[in-house]
């Protein structure tokens, strides 16, 4: 892998567009799912929470094979390639968004929404003008996590790739290292690692910036357990 190939691979529009589309799908869907699950306490809510958490505990190789079978046996109109890779990444990364946003929902409670309703705000206004601004740190942090885990994912991308232009950066690195380790491969791996660390750090700092001054009501483990009714 020559230096020009490394530069072309990192700046290829397909790579950037795929990550942007992934964030545009996974983050809003995860936020909506978190809101729905947090407000749903009827029959079937426990099962829905378990299904939502299932991708987090499923081995990635199992997830990759399952997605391949779904796209090749059930939804045959979706062919392997970039679109299938985006859908696959959304499937397993949306759970991370739900976990982070639901923990934030549990920590802030419902008093702000109730106060907005008492002041005459409609449910939509309370959602857009009160709740979503309070969820901003969780949304930014979840977007950083989704970007980090998707940018360097190999297993699911490999199973849903059809080769050639659909090979992601991790696949290209793996293919290059199988032949002979080159300085350019080490360089691109370092760039990816540093970029991932910077993005995750930026998400964490954004979280701390937006939540500073808030009264601490419990530990992160307590927030997580309360959000998913884990005792």
N, C-alpha and C positions, 0 to 999 in steps of 0.2 A: 504494500500500500504506500504509494508515493505521497509526499507532502501535498502536492496539488490535489490528489484524490481525497486526502483528509479534509482539506479546505472545502472542496466541492461537496463532500458528504455532509459536513456540519452545516453548511449554508444552503443546502438544497431546499427549495421551496416546499417540496413534498413533506420533508421532515417537520418543518415549522408549521405548515398548515395542519398536519395530522395532530400535532400536540395542541394547537389552538382549538381545533374541532373537538378533541377529546375533553379539554377543559370546559368548553362551551356546552358540552352535553353532560358530563359527569357531575360537575359542580351544581348547576341548577336542579338537575334531577335528584341529586343527593339531598339538597336543601329541602325540596318539596317532600321527598320521602321522609326525611327526619321530622318535618312539621306534621305530616299525616300520622306517623307512628307515635309521636309524642302526644297528639290529641286524641288518639284512638285507644279507648280502654274497654271496648266491648269484647264479645266473643271472637276469638281468632286472633286477637292482638298479640298474644304470646307466641303463637305459631309464626305469625308474620315477623316478629322480632328475631326469632330463631332463623328463619329463612334469610333474613337480611344479613345476619352475622355469619351465615354458612360460608360465604366466599373467603372470610378471614381465616377459617380453620381448614379449608380445603387445600391439599397440596397443589402447587401450581401446575405440576405435570398432569394431575387429574383434571384440573380446570381447562388446561389447553386441549387435552384429548376430547373432553366433553364438548367444548365449543366447536372443535373441528367436526365432531359427529353431528352436532346440531345443524351446522351450516351445510354439511354435505348430504345429510339424510333427511332432515326435516325442512329447513328453509333453504331449499336448493337454489332459490333465486338470488341468494347471497353467495357470491363466489369468494374463494380465498383471495386475499390481497389486502390492500390498504383499508378498504371499507370494513372488511371482516376483522382486521386487526383493531380498528378503532372501536367497533362494537364489543370485541372481546375485552379490551382494556377498560371500557366503560363498565362492563359487567362486573369485573372484580375490583375496580377502584371505587365504585360508587359506595361500597360499604364503609370505606374510610371516611368519606364525606359525612355519611349518616352518623357514624360514631362521634365525630368531632362536633358536629352541629347539635346533636342531641345532648351531648354533655354540656354544651353552652346553654341550651334551652333549659336544662335542669338547674343550672347554676343561677340563671337570672330570674327564674320563676315566672309566674303569670301576672304579678301585680302591676306591671307596666301596661300590659294589654287591658287589664281590668280598669286601670285608671283612665286610659284613653277612651274606653267604652263609656265610663261614667261621665266623661266630658263631652260625649256626643259623637265620638268617632265611629265610623262604620267599621266592620271587620276588615275590609280591604285597606282602609286608611290606617287602621291600627297595625296591620301587617307591614305596609310599605313605609309608613312614617315613624313607627315605633319599634317594631320587632326586628325588621331587617337591619336597621342601623346598629342595633344591639348585637346582632349576629355577625356583623362585619368581621371582627377578628377571627371567628371560627370559619367563616367562608374563605378568608384569605389564607388561613393556615391549612385548611383542607385542600385548597387549590395548589398550594406549595407541595403538599404530600402527594397529591395525585400526579403532579408533574414529575416529582422525584421518582416515584415507583414506576411510572410508565416510560420515562425517558431511558431507563437502563434495564427495562424488562427484556428478557431473552426467551423464556420458555413459551409463553403464549404467542409472542410475535413469531417465533419459529414455526409453531404448529399451524398458524394461520397465514403464513407467507406462501407465496407461489413463486418465490425466487426473483432474481433480476431486480427491477426497480422497487419491489415491495420489501426488500431486505432492509431492516432497520439498522441503526448504528451498532447496537450490540451484536447483531448477527454478522455484520461486516467485520467487527473486531474478532469474533470467534473464528470466522473463516480465515482471517489473515493469520491468526496465531497458530492455527493448525499446520500451516506450511512452515513458517519460520518467524520467530519474533523479530520485529523491525522497530527501530526508534520511532517511526511515525505511528505505529500501533500503540506504543507506550504513551506517546504524546496525546493521542485522541482519548485514550482511557483516562489519563490524568485530567484532561479538560472536562470530561464527563463527570468524574468524581468531584472535582472542585466546583463545577457548576451546580451539581446536586446539593452539595453542602452549603453553598451560598444561598440557594433558593430556600432550602429548609430553614437556614438561619434567618433569612429575611422574613419568612412566615412566622417564626417564633418571636422575633423582635416586634413584628406588627401586632401579634397577639398581646405581647406585654405592653405595648404602647397604648392600645385601645382599652385594655383592662386595668391599667394602673389606677389606683385610687379606689377600686371596688373593694368592698368588704369581703374578706375571705370567709366562705361558709363551710368549707370542707376541703379534703384532699382531692386530688384528681381521681384516685381510685373510688372515693365515695361518690363523686359526681358521676363517674361512669356507671357505677352500680345502681345508683338511683335512677339514672336515665333509662336503664334497661331492666328495672325492677329486680336487680340481683341483690340478694341479702346474704 
